[in-house]
Amino acid sequence: MLFLSSYAIIGAAVAKITLGVIRMSSLDKMWASFVAIGLMVVASLLISYARTRTKGAVRVILSIIAFCLFIPILLYMLLSLL
């Protein structure tokens, strides 16, 4: 069986890629999930602030920023599940 390995840096965690599958230690998975949880809290607080304290263009910009935070949240969440 062909064994290919390389190292890729994903955030602060180093993942070992073997045949296209990301292998991470349990500690790295924990940190990836903590990052996802932290970003989710930031996005939630940003949306709450935008809806209660701002109006107009600032509200739209803050909401777009909070929505864009869901891309790395999703990636870190998937990374912690692998």
N, C-alpha and C positions, 0 to 999 in steps of 0.2 A: 504494500500500500504506500502510495506517495505521501510523504510527510513534509509539508511546507510550514515553516513557522517564521513569523516576523513579529516585531513589537510596534505597537501604535500607542501614542499617548492620547487618551481621551479625557479631557479635563485634567484632573490631578491624578487620576488612576492610570496605571499602566496595564493594558490588557494584552494577553497573548493570543494572537490570531492563528488558529490551526485549521487549515482546510476551510476557511471562510467562517468559522465559528469562533466567537469571542469567548475566551476563557478568562474569568476574573476570580480572584480570591473572594472569600466571604466578606472580608474587611473592605475590599474595594466596592463590592456590591452595597454594603451598608452605607459607605460614604456617598455613592451615587444616589441612593434613595434619600439620604439626608439633603443633598443638594436639590433634588427634585421637590422635596417637601418645603425647603426654604424658599425656592423660587415660587412655589404655589402660594405661600404665605405673602410674599412680596406682591404677586399679581392680585391676590384677593384684597390686600390693603390698598393697592393702587386703584383698583376699581371702586372700592368703597369711598376712598377720598375723592375720586373724580365725580362720582354720582352725588355726593352730599355737599361738597364745598366749591365745585367749579361749574362754569357754564360756558357754552359756546365752543370755540375752537380748542381751548385748553382741555375741556372735557373729552373731546373727540381724540385729541393727541394722546392723552393719558390712557384712554381706553384702548387705543391701537397698540400702545407700548405694552399694556398689560396682556392684550391678546397675543402679541408677538412673543411674550415670555413663555407661552404654552408650547412653542416649538422645542426649546431646550428642555422644558419640563417633560415632554413626551419622550425625547431622546434619552434623558437620564433615567426615566422610569423604565423604558424598554431595556436599557443597559443593565439596570439592577435586577431585572427578571431573568436575564440570560444566564 
